[in-house]
Amino acid sequence: MRKLTVNRKKYCAGAWCAIHIYAAFEPVSFPCINKKTHKLLGKVKNGKSLECEIPECEVTVMAAYDNLGVCAMTDYVTIPSGSEDVVLNGKTKLNPMRGNPFYFEKEN
């Protein structure tokens, strides 16, 4: 097992809503996947972080605003297999037409 840390930067857009973080440990198909293939890891409030354990296999981490799960996800990132700890940073973006979506910051 390795540690996953999801940091949510403080931002005014969507500040009142918690982001639900899901993980899929099996191959997934988008935009909506079977609820048996993903697991709710926790919720991240504005300016807070979430720490949890994930397996060493390839994991897809998804963010959504509500209990509809990944059918209403705003962004996802795939973490390759390995044994090192993973830190993901993200924040909401001001876009009222899309519900102020949350995005993970991608590395260059």
DSSP file (Angstrom, degrees, kcal/mol; ACC not computed):
  #  RESIDUE AA STRUCTURE BP1 BP2  ACC     N-H-->O    O-->H-N    N-H-->O    O-->H-N    TCO  KAPPA ALPHA  PHI   PSI    X-CA   Y-CA   Z-CA
    1    1 A M              0   0    0      0, 0.0     2,-0.3     0, 0.0    52,-0.0   0.000 360.0 360.0 360.0 147.6    0.0    0.0    0.0
    2    2 A R  E     -A   54   0A   0     52,-2.7    52,-2.7    82,-0.1     2,-0.4  -0.896 360.0-104.1-131.2 162.7    1.1    3.5   -0.7
    3    3 A K  E     -A   53   0A   0     -2,-0.3    83,-2.7    50,-0.2     2,-0.5  -0.732  25.1-162.7 -95.6 133.0   -0.2    6.9    0.5
    4    4 A L  E     -Ab  52  86A   0     48,-3.4    48,-2.3    -2,-0.4     2,-0.5  -0.960   5.3-169.9-111.3 128.4   -2.3    9.2   -1.7
    5    5 A T  E     -Ab  51  87A   0     81,-2.5    83,-3.3    -2,-0.5     2,-0.6  -0.983   3.2-166.9-119.6 125.3   -2.6   12.9   -0.7
    6    6 A V  E     -Ab  50  88A   0     44,-2.7    44,-2.2    -2,-0.5     2,-0.5  -0.956   7.3-165.6-112.8 116.1   -5.1   15.1   -2.5
    7    7 A N  E     -Ab  49  89A   0     81,-3.2    83,-1.8    -2,-0.6     2,-0.6  -0.880   4.2-159.0-103.5 129.1   -4.6   18.8   -1.8
    8    8 A R  E     - b   0  90A   0     40,-2.5    39,-0.4    -2,-0.5    83,-0.2  -0.936  16.8-135.7-108.6 118.6   -7.4   21.3   -2.7
    9    9 A K        -     0   0    0     81,-2.8    83,-0.4    -2,-0.6     2,-0.3  -0.434  27.8-104.6 -71.6 145.5   -6.2   24.8   -3.1
   10   10 A K        +     0   0    0     36,-0.2     2,-0.3    37,-0.2    -1,-0.1  -0.549  54.3 156.5 -73.7 129.4   -8.4   27.5   -1.5
   11   11 A Y        -     0   0    0     -2,-0.3    82,-0.1     2,-0.1    35,-0.0  -0.987  48.4-125.2-154.3 150.1  -10.4   29.4   -4.1
   12   12 A C  S >  S+     0   0    0     -2,-0.3     3,-1.4     2,-0.1     2,-0.4   0.826  86.5  87.7 -71.2 -31.5  -13.7   31.3   -4.1
   13   13 A A  T 3  S-     0   0    0      1,-0.3    79,-0.2    79,-0.2    -2,-0.1  -0.548 110.9  -3.8 -72.9 125.0  -15.4   29.3   -6.9
   14   14 A G  T >  S+     0   0    0     -2,-0.4     3,-1.2     1,-0.1    -1,-0.3   0.744  86.7 146.5  68.6  24.2  -17.2   26.3   -5.4
   15   15 A A  T <   +     0   0    0     -3,-1.4    31,-0.6     1,-0.3    -2,-0.1   0.780  65.9  54.3 -65.2 -27.6  -15.9   27.1   -2.0
   16   16 A W  T 3  S+     0   0    0     -4,-0.2     2,-0.4    29,-0.1    -1,-0.3   0.583  97.0  79.0 -83.9 -10.8  -19.0   25.9   -0.2
   17   17 A C  S <  S-     0   0    0     -3,-1.2     2,-0.3    28,-0.0    29,-0.1  -0.800  71.8-136.2-105.4 139.9  -19.0   22.4   -1.9
   18   18 A A        -     0   0    0     -2,-0.4     2,-0.5    47,-0.2    27,-0.2  -0.689  20.7-127.6 -86.9 145.2  -16.8   19.4   -0.9
   19   19 A I  E     -D   44   0B   0     25,-2.7    25,-2.6    -2,-0.3     2,-0.5  -0.814  16.1-140.3 -93.2 130.2  -15.2   17.4   -3.7
   20   20 A H  E     -DE  43  64B   0     44,-3.6    44,-2.2    -2,-0.5     2,-0.5  -0.805  14.7-152.5 -90.9 126.2  -15.8   13.7   -3.6
   21   21 A I  E     -DE  42  63B   0     21,-3.0    20,-3.1    -2,-0.5    21,-1.2  -0.892  15.4-176.6-105.6 124.2  -12.6   11.7   -4.5
   22   22 A Y  E     -DE  40  62B   0     40,-2.7    40,-2.8    -2,-0.5     2,-0.4  -0.821   9.9-155.8-115.9 155.4  -13.1    8.3   -6.1
   23   23 A A  E     -DE  39  61B   0     16,-2.2    16,-2.5    -2,-0.3     2,-0.5  -0.995   2.5-158.4-132.4 140.8  -10.6    5.6   -7.1
   24   24 A A  E     -DE  38  60B   0     36,-2.4    36,-2.2    -2,-0.4    14,-0.2  -0.981   7.9-177.8-117.9 125.5  -10.9    2.9   -9.7
   25   25 A F        +     0   0    0     12,-0.8    13,-0.1    -2,-0.5    33,-0.1   0.506  68.3  59.0-100.6  -7.4   -8.6   -0.1   -9.3
   26   26 A E  S    S-     0   0    0     11,-0.6    34,-0.2     1,-0.1    11,-0.0  -0.733 107.6 -72.3-113.2 165.2   -9.7   -2.0  -12.4
   27   27 A P        -     0   0    0      0, 0.0     2,-0.3     0, 0.0    -2,-0.1  -0.353  59.0-153.9 -56.8 137.7   -9.7   -0.8  -16.0
   28   28 A V        -     0   0    0     -4,-0.1     2,-0.4     5,-0.1     5,-0.1  -0.779  14.0-149.2-117.2 158.0  -12.4    1.8  -16.4
   29   29 A S        -     0   0    0     -2,-0.3     5,-0.0     3,-0.0     0, 0.0  -0.989  35.7-103.5-123.9 138.2  -14.6    3.1  -19.3
   30   30 A F  S    S+     0   0    0     -2,-0.4    41,-0.1     1,-0.2     3,-0.0  -0.713  82.3  24.7-109.0 159.5  -15.8    6.7  -19.4
   31   31 A P  S    S+     0   0    0      0, 0.0     2,-0.4     0, 0.0    42,-0.3  -0.982 129.0  11.6 -84.9 -17.9  -17.9    8.8  -19.1
   32   32 A C        -     0   0    0     40,-0.1     2,-0.3    39,-0.0    39,-0.1  -0.977  69.4-168.5-126.4 133.5  -19.8    6.5  -16.6
   33   33 A I        -     0   0    0     -2,-0.4    38,-0.1    -5,-0.1     2,-0.1  -0.770  36.5 -84.0-117.3 163.9  -18.4    3.3  -15.0
   34   34 A N    >   -     0   0    0     -2,-0.3     3,-1.9     1,-0.1     4,-0.3  -0.405  35.6-129.2 -63.7 135.0  -20.0    0.6  -13.0
   35   35 A K  G >  S+     0   0    0      1,-0.3     3,-0.7     2,-0.2    -1,-0.1   0.705 104.8  66.5 -62.3 -18.7  -20.3    1.5   -9.3
   36   36 A K  G 3  S+     0   0    0      1,-0.2    -1,-0.3     3,-0.0    -2,-0.1   0.705  96.0  56.0 -74.8 -18.1  -18.6   -1.8   -8.4
   37   37 A T  G <  S+     0   0    0     -3,-1.9   -12,-0.8   -13,-0.1   -11,-0.6   0.493 103.8  56.1 -95.5  -2.8  -15.3   -0.7  -10.0
   38   38 A H  E <   -D   24   0B   0     -3,-0.7     2,-0.4    -4,-0.3   -14,-0.2  -0.927  62.4-155.9-130.7 158.9  -14.8    2.5   -8.0
   39   39 A K  E     -D   23   0B   0    -16,-2.5   -16,-2.2    -2,-0.3     2,-0.6  -0.986  23.2-119.5-134.0 137.5  -14.6    3.4   -4.4
   40   40 A L  E     -D   22   0B   0     -2,-0.4   -18,-0.3   -18,-0.2     3,-0.1  -0.668  25.9-176.5 -75.2 119.6  -15.2    6.7   -2.5
   41   41 A L  E     -     0   0B   0    -20,-3.1     2,-0.3    -2,-0.6   -19,-0.2   0.781  52.3 -78.2 -87.1 -29.9  -11.9    7.6   -0.8
   42   42 A G  E     -D   21   0B   0    -21,-1.2   -21,-3.0     8,-0.1     2,-0.4  -0.953  45.0 -74.8 157.0-174.6  -13.3   10.7    0.9
   43   43 A K  E     -D   20   0B   0     -2,-0.3     2,-0.5   -23,-0.2   -23,-0.2  -0.910  28.5-154.3-119.4 145.1  -14.3   14.3    0.6
   44   44 A V  E     -D   19   0B   0    -25,-2.6   -25,-2.7    -2,-0.4     2,-0.1  -0.973  10.4-155.8-123.0 119.5  -12.0   17.4    0.3
   45   45 A K    >   -     0   0    0     -2,-0.5     3,-2.1   -27,-0.2   -37,-0.2  -0.416  44.0 -66.6 -86.9 168.4  -13.3   20.8    1.5
   46   46 A N  T 3  S+     0   0    0    -31,-0.6   -36,-0.2     1,-0.3    -1,-0.1  -0.324 121.6   3.8 -58.8 124.7  -11.9   24.1    0.2
   47   47 A G  T 3  S+     0   0    0    -39,-0.4    -1,-0.3   -38,-0.3   -37,-0.2   0.522 112.0 105.3  78.6   6.8   -8.3   24.6    1.3
   48   48 A K    <   -     0   0    0     -3,-2.1   -40,-2.5   -39,-0.1     2,-0.3  -0.481  57.3-136.9-109.7 179.8   -8.1   21.2    2.9
   49   49 A S  E     -A    7   0A   0    -42,-0.2     2,-0.4    -2,-0.2   -42,-0.2  -0.931   2.8-143.1-137.7 163.1   -6.4   17.9    2.0
   50   50 A L  E     -A    6   0A   0    -44,-2.2   -44,-2.7    -2,-0.3     2,-0.4  -0.993  10.7-166.7-128.6 131.9   -7.3   14.2    2.1
   51   51 A E  E     +A    5   0A   0     -2,-0.4     2,-0.3   -46,-0.2   -46,-0.2  -0.978  22.8 144.1-120.1 133.4   -4.9   11.4    2.9
   52   52 A C  E     -A    4   0A   0    -48,-2.3   -48,-3.4    -2,-0.4     2,-0.4  -0.941  44.3-100.9-154.7 172.8   -5.7    7.7    2.2
   53   53 A E  E     -A    3   0A   0     -2,-0.3   -50,-0.2   -50,-0.2    -2,-0.0  -0.845  31.4-177.2-106.4 140.7   -4.0    4.5    1.1
   54   54 A I  E     -A    2   0A   0    -52,-2.7   -52,-2.7    -2,-0.4     5,-0.0  -0.916  31.3 -99.9-128.9 157.0   -4.2    3.0   -2.4
   55   55 A P        -     0   0    0      0, 0.0    -1,-0.1     0, 0.0    27,-0.0  -0.200  32.5-110.8 -72.2 169.9   -2.8   -0.2   -3.8
   56   56 A E  S    S+     0   0    0     25,-0.1    26,-1.9     2,-0.1    28,-0.1   0.444  90.1  92.3 -83.6   0.4    0.5   -0.4   -5.7
   57   57 A C  S    S-     0   0    0     24,-0.2     2,-0.2     1,-0.2    25,-0.1  -0.270  98.0 -66.1 -82.4 177.3   -1.3   -1.2   -9.0
   58   58 A E        -     0   0    0     23,-0.1     2,-0.4   -33,-0.1    -1,-0.2  -0.472  59.2-169.4 -66.4 133.3   -2.4    1.4  -11.5
   59   59 A V  E     - F   0  79B   0     20,-2.2    20,-3.8    -2,-0.2     2,-0.6  -0.982  18.9-148.7-130.9 136.7   -5.2    3.6  -10.1
   60   60 A T  E     -EF  24  78B   0    -36,-2.2   -36,-2.4    -2,-0.4     2,-0.5  -0.935  16.7-159.1-104.5 120.4   -7.5    6.1  -11.7
   61   61 A V  E     -EF  23  77B   0     16,-3.0    16,-2.4    -2,-0.6     2,-0.3  -0.868  11.6-171.8-103.3 129.3   -8.4    8.9   -9.3
   62   62 A M  E     -EF  22  76B   0    -40,-2.8   -40,-2.7    -2,-0.5     2,-0.4  -0.889  13.1-148.3-124.2 150.6  -11.6   10.9  -10.1
   63   63 A A  E     +EF  21  75B   0     12,-2.6    11,-2.9    -2,-0.3    12,-1.0  -0.963  21.3 165.4-120.3 135.7  -13.2   14.0   -8.7
   64   64 A A  E     -EF  20  73B   0    -44,-2.2   -44,-3.6    -2,-0.4     9,-0.2  -0.967  36.1-133.8-143.4 157.6  -16.9   14.8   -8.5
   65   65 A Y  S    S+     0   0    0      7,-0.6     2,-0.2    -2,-0.3   -47,-0.2   0.659  81.3  17.9 -86.8 -16.5  -19.1   17.3   -6.7
   66   66 A D  S >  S-     0   0    0      3,-0.2     3,-1.2     6,-0.1     6,-0.1  -0.764  90.6 -79.9-146.0-173.5  -21.8   15.0   -5.4
   67   67 A N  T 3  S+     0   0    0      1,-0.3     3,-0.1    -2,-0.2    -2,-0.0   0.438 100.0  91.8 -76.7   0.4  -22.9   11.5   -4.6
   68   68 A L  T >  S-     0   0    0      1,-0.2     3,-0.9     4,-0.1    -1,-0.3   0.650  84.0-152.5 -68.2 -11.9  -23.7   10.8   -8.3
   69   69 A G  G X   -     0   0    0     -3,-1.2     3,-2.0     1,-0.2    -3,-0.2  -0.364  51.4 -17.5  77.6-153.9  -20.2    9.5   -8.4
   70   70 A V  G >  S+     0   0    0      1,-0.3     3,-1.3     2,-0.2    -1,-0.2   0.572 120.6  78.4 -71.6  -7.7  -18.1    9.4  -11.5
   71   71 A C  G <  S+     0   0    0     -3,-0.9    -1,-0.3     1,-0.3    -2,-0.2   0.763 106.7  34.7 -66.4 -22.5  -21.1    9.8  -13.8
   72   72 A A  G <  S+     0   0    0     -3,-2.0    -7,-0.6    -6,-0.1    -1,-0.3  -0.019  91.7 146.5-116.2  27.2  -20.8   13.5  -12.7
   73   73 A M  E <   -F   64   0B   0     -3,-1.3    -9,-0.3   -42,-0.3     3,-0.1  -0.267  36.3-162.3 -68.8 153.1  -17.0   13.7  -12.5
   74   74 A T  E     -     0   0B   0    -11,-2.9     2,-0.3     1,-0.4   -10,-0.2   0.726  69.7  -6.9-103.1 -31.6  -15.2   16.9  -13.4
   75   75 A D  E     -F   63   0B   0    -12,-1.0   -12,-2.6    28,-0.1    -1,-0.4  -0.986  56.4-165.3-159.5 160.9  -11.7   15.5  -13.8
   76   76 A Y  E     -F   62   0B   0     -2,-0.3     2,-0.3   -14,-0.2   -14,-0.2  -0.979   2.6-163.3-147.6 158.7   -9.6   12.3  -13.4
   77   77 A V  E     -F   61   0B   0    -16,-2.4   -16,-3.0    -2,-0.3     2,-0.5  -0.993  17.0-135.5-143.0 141.2   -5.9   11.4  -13.4
   78   78 A T  E     -F   60   0B   0     -2,-0.3   -18,-0.3   -18,-0.2   -20,-0.0  -0.873  14.0-155.2-101.8 126.3   -4.3    7.9  -13.8
   79   79 A I  E     -F   59   0B   0    -20,-3.8   -20,-2.2    -2,-0.5     3,-0.1  -0.880  19.0-129.9-100.0 122.9   -1.5    7.0  -11.4
   80   80 A P        -     0   0    0      0, 0.0   -21,-0.0     0, 0.0    -1,-0.0  -0.221  34.7 -85.8 -68.7 162.8    0.9    4.4  -12.7
   81   81 A S  S    S+     0   0    0    -23,-0.1     2,-0.3     2,-0.0   -24,-0.2  -0.328  73.7 110.0 -66.8 151.9    1.8    1.4  -10.7
   82   82 A G        -     0   0    0    -26,-1.9   -80,-0.0    -3,-0.1    -3,-0.0  -0.943  68.0-105.6 162.3-179.5    4.6    1.7   -8.2
   83   83 A S  S    S+     0   0    0     -2,-0.3     2,-0.1     2,-0.1    -1,-0.1   0.465  77.3 104.8-115.2  -3.9    5.4    1.9   -4.5
   84   84 A E  S    S-     0   0    0      1,-0.1   -82,-0.1   -82,-0.1     2,-0.1  -0.462  77.2-101.7 -80.8 152.3    6.2    5.6   -4.0
   85   85 A D        -     0   0    0     -2,-0.1     2,-0.4   -83,-0.1   -81,-0.2  -0.358  36.2-140.9 -69.0 152.2    3.7    7.9   -2.3
   86   86 A V  E     -b    4   0A   0    -83,-2.7   -81,-2.5    -2,-0.1     2,-0.5  -0.950  13.1-166.3-123.4 135.8    1.6   10.2   -4.6
   87   87 A V  E     -b    5   0A   0     -2,-0.4     2,-0.4   -83,-0.2   -81,-0.2  -0.988   7.1-170.8-121.1 124.6    0.6   13.8   -4.1
   88   88 A L  E     -b    6   0A   0    -83,-3.3   -81,-3.2    -2,-0.5     2,-0.3  -0.957   2.8-165.0-115.1 132.0   -2.2   15.4   -6.3
   89   89 A N  E     +b    7   0A   0     -2,-0.4    16,-3.5    16,-0.4     2,-0.3  -0.870  19.2 151.0-112.4 148.5   -2.9   19.1   -6.2
   90   90 A G  E     -bC   8 104A   0    -83,-1.8   -81,-2.8    -2,-0.3     2,-0.3  -0.987  19.1-168.9-164.9 169.3   -6.0   20.7   -7.7
   91   91 A K  E     - C   0 103A   0     12,-1.8    12,-2.4    -2,-0.3     2,-0.2  -0.980  32.2 -95.1-158.4 164.4   -8.5   23.5   -7.5
   92   92 A T  E     - C   0 102A   0    -83,-0.4     2,-0.4    -2,-0.3    10,-0.2  -0.520  33.7-141.9 -80.9 154.0  -11.8   24.7   -8.8
   93   93 A K        -     0   0    0      8,-2.4     2,-0.8    -2,-0.2   -82,-0.0  -0.946  23.9-108.3-118.0 140.7  -12.0   26.9  -11.8
   94   94 A L        +     0   0    0     -2,-0.4   -82,-0.0     6,-0.1   -81,-0.0  -0.554  66.0 129.3 -71.0 108.7  -14.5   29.7  -12.2
   95   95 A N    > > -     0   0    0     -2,-0.8     5,-2.4     1,-0.0     3,-1.7  -0.524  29.9-177.1-159.8  82.8  -16.9   28.6  -14.9
   96   96 A P  G > 5S+     0   0    0      0, 0.0     3,-0.7     0, 0.0    -2,-0.0   0.771  82.3  64.4 -59.0 -27.2  -20.6   28.9  -13.7
   97   97 A M  G 3 5S+     0   0    0      1,-0.2    -2,-0.0     2,-0.1     0, 0.0   0.775 112.1  35.1 -67.9 -25.3  -21.8   27.4  -17.0
   98   98 A R  G < 5S-     0   0    0     -3,-1.7    -1,-0.2     3,-0.0    -4,-0.0   0.290 122.9-100.2-109.7   7.7  -20.1   24.1  -16.0
   99   99 A G  T < 5 -     0   0    0     -3,-0.7    -2,-0.1    -4,-0.5    -5,-0.0   0.797  66.2 -70.6  81.9  29.4  -20.7   24.3  -12.3
  100  100 A N  S   <S-     0   0    0     -5,-2.4    -6,-0.1     1,-0.1    -1,-0.1   0.969  71.4-143.5  50.7  67.9  -17.2   25.6  -11.3
  101  101 A P        -     0   0    0      0, 0.0    -8,-2.4     0, 0.0     2,-0.4  -0.163   1.8-124.0 -67.0 154.3  -15.4   22.3  -12.1
  102  102 A F  E     -C   92   0A   0    -10,-0.2     2,-0.4   -39,-0.1   -10,-0.2  -0.813  28.4-169.5 -96.0 135.1  -12.5   20.9  -10.1
  103  103 A Y  E     -C   91   0A   0    -12,-2.4   -12,-1.8    -2,-0.4     2,-0.3  -0.982  19.9-130.5-128.2 138.7   -9.3   20.1  -12.0
  104  104 A F  E     -C   90   0A   0     -2,-0.4     2,-0.5   -14,-0.2   -14,-0.3  -0.640  33.3-113.6 -77.9 142.5   -6.2   18.2  -10.9
  105  105 A E        -     0   0    0    -16,-3.5   -16,-0.4    -2,-0.3     2,-0.3  -0.681  32.2-142.5 -78.6 125.7   -3.0   20.0  -11.8
  106  106 A K        -     0   0    0     -2,-0.5     2,-0.2   -18,-0.1   -29,-0.0  -0.684  11.5-122.7 -91.4 141.3   -1.1   18.1  -14.4
  107  107 A E              0   0    0     -2,-0.3    -1,-0.0     1,-0.1     0, 0.0  -0.523 360.0 360.0 -78.4 149.8    2.7   17.8  -14.3
  108  108 A N              0   0    0     -2,-0.2    -1,-0.1     0, 0.0    -2,-0.0   0.457 360.0 360.0 -81.5 360.0    4.6   19.0  -17.3
